[in-house]
């Protein structure tokens, strides 16, 4: 019984405890392209192209249709109009349940922002592998400046705070311009 409880505790800790993202503020964000969905339709995302418009809020999440990821998507959907007023693009990335991204983009992203599939190379490049399921992405949010430099790197299994932190980083960037 103690071994089972210890295993359950380890899994819970891996999902909930904060960790440090490998890419730090000031690092160059790896460029990438990914297939995804926006408003239930196929969508192609390219980081370099998006950065030409302004900062990019790139947030990784473990899997569509899980409680925390659904709540986080709704929070980002509610905040997307404010991000857009600041000239920022929001993109959600996941390696889990990618077959359901079209539905997720309509239902939980509320047609406000795109979600895309993160492949193994992208997960490795951004060092966002989920400890308990390495083929999936953990919950890490980045804000990337138009020059490709990371302004914010925030990893925490708890979705609460990601929107506020990324919004704060975008506002701070805009205030310096």
C-alpha positions in Angstrom: 0.0 0.0 0.0 2.8 2.4 0.8 4.5 1.8 -2.5 1.2 2.5 -4.4 0.7 5.7 -2.4 4.3 6.8 -3.1 3.7 6.2 -6.8 0.5 8.2 -6.8 2.2 11.0 -5.0 5.1 11.0 -7.4 2.7 11.2 -10.4 0.7 14.0 -8.8 3.9 15.9 -7.9 5.1 15.7 -11.5 1.9 17.2 -12.8 1.5 19.9 -10.1 4.9 21.1 -8.9 6.7 24.0 -10.5 9.8 23.3 -12.5 12.2 25.5 -14.3 11.9 25.6 -18.1 15.1 25.0 -19.9 14.8 28.0 -22.2 15.3 31.2 -20.2 14.6 34.9 -20.7 17.1 36.2 -23.2 17.5 32.8 -25.0 16.7 32.6 -28.7 13.5 30.8 -29.3 13.8 27.9 -31.8 11.8 28.6 -35.0 9.2 26.1 -36.0 6.2 25.4 -38.1 3.2 23.3 -37.0 -0.1 22.1 -38.2 -3.1 22.9 -36.0 -6.6 24.3 -35.8 -8.2 27.7 -35.5 -12.0 28.0 -35.1 -12.3 24.3 -36.0 -10.4 24.6 -39.3 -7.0 23.5 -40.4 -4.3 26.1 -39.5 -0.6 26.3 -40.3 1.5 28.2 -37.8 5.0 29.5 -38.4 6.8 31.3 -35.5 9.0 33.5 -37.7 5.9 34.7 -39.6 3.9 35.4 -36.4 6.8 37.3 -34.9 6.7 39.8 -37.8 3.4 40.9 -36.4 4.6 41.3 -32.8 5.3 39.2 -29.7 4.1 35.6 -29.5 2.6 34.0 -26.4 3.5 30.3 -26.9 2.0 28.1 -24.3 2.5 24.3 -24.1 -0.1 22.2 -22.4 -0.3 18.4 -21.8 -3.5 17.4 -23.5 -6.8 18.7 -24.9 -9.9 17.9 -23.0 -8.2 17.5 -19.6 -9.6 19.6 -16.7 -6.6 21.9 -16.3 -5.9 22.3 -20.0 -9.5 23.1 -20.8 -9.6 25.7 -18.0 -6.3 27.2 -19.2 -7.6 27.4 -22.8 -10.7 29.2 -21.7 -8.6 31.7 -19.7 -6.4 32.3 -22.8 -9.5 32.7 -24.9 -10.9 35.3 -22.6 -7.6 37.2 -22.6 -6.9 36.9 -26.4 -8.7 40.2 -27.3 -6.4 42.1 -24.8 -3.3 40.3 -26.2 -4.4 41.3 -29.7 -4.7 44.9 -28.6 -1.1 44.7 -27.5 -0.1 43.3 -30.9 0.6 39.8 -29.5 -0.4 36.4 -31.0 -1.4 33.5 -28.8 -0.7 29.9 -29.8 -1.3 26.8 -27.8 0.8 23.7 -28.4 0.2 20.2 -27.3 1.5 16.7 -28.1 -1.5 15.0 -26.4 -4.8 14.4 -28.1 -3.8 16.1 -31.2 -6.5 14.3 -33.1 -9.1 16.4 -31.2 -7.6 19.9 -31.8 -10.2 21.0 -34.3 -13.0 20.4 -31.8 -10.9 21.8 -28.9 -10.2 25.0 -30.9 -13.9 25.7 -31.3 -15.2 24.5 -27.9 -12.5 25.7 -25.5 -10.3 28.1 -27.4 -13.6 29.7 -28.4 -12.4 30.4 -31.9 -10.0 33.1 -30.4 -6.6 31.5 -30.9 -5.0 28.6 -32.7 -3.8 25.4 -31.1 -1.3 23.2 -32.8 0.4 19.8 -32.6 3.9 19.7 -31.0 6.1 17.0 -32.4 9.0 15.3 -30.5 11.6 17.6 -32.1 9.6 20.7 -30.9 9.1 19.3 -27.4 12.9 18.7 -27.2 13.8 22.1 -28.7 11.7 23.9 -26.1 12.5 21.3 -23.4 8.9 20.8 -22.4 8.6 17.1 -22.1 6.1 16.0 -19.5 8.1 14.0 -16.9 5.5 11.2 -16.5 4.7 11.0 -20.2 7.8 12.2 -22.2 6.0 12.1 -25.6 3.6 14.8 -24.3 4.3 18.4 -23.5 4.3 19.9 -20.0 2.6 23.2 -19.0 5.1 25.9 -20.0 4.4 29.4 -21.2 6.8 31.5 -23.2 6.5 35.1 -24.4 8.8 35.7 -27.4 9.7 39.1 -28.6 9.7 39.9 -32.4 13.5 39.6 -32.5 13.0 35.9 -31.4 14.4 36.4 -27.9 12.4 34.9 -25.0 11.0 37.5 -22.7 9.3 35.1 -20.2 9.6 31.4 -19.4 7.2 29.9 -16.9 6.7 26.3 -16.1 4.1 25.2 -13.6 1.8 22.2 -13.7 -1.0 24.3 -12.3 -2.6 26.3 -15.1 -3.5 29.3 -12.8 -1.2 32.2 -13.3 0.0 31.4 -16.9 -2.3 34.0 -18.5 -1.5 36.7 -15.9 2.3 36.1 -16.2 2.3 36.1 -20.0 0.1 39.2 -20.1 2.4 41.0 -17.7 5.4 40.1 -19.9 3.7 41.4 -23.0 2.6 44.6 -21.2 6.2 45.2 -19.9 7.6 44.6 -23.4 5.1 47.1 -24.9 5.8 49.7 -22.2 9.5 49.7 -23.2 8.7 50.4 -26.9 
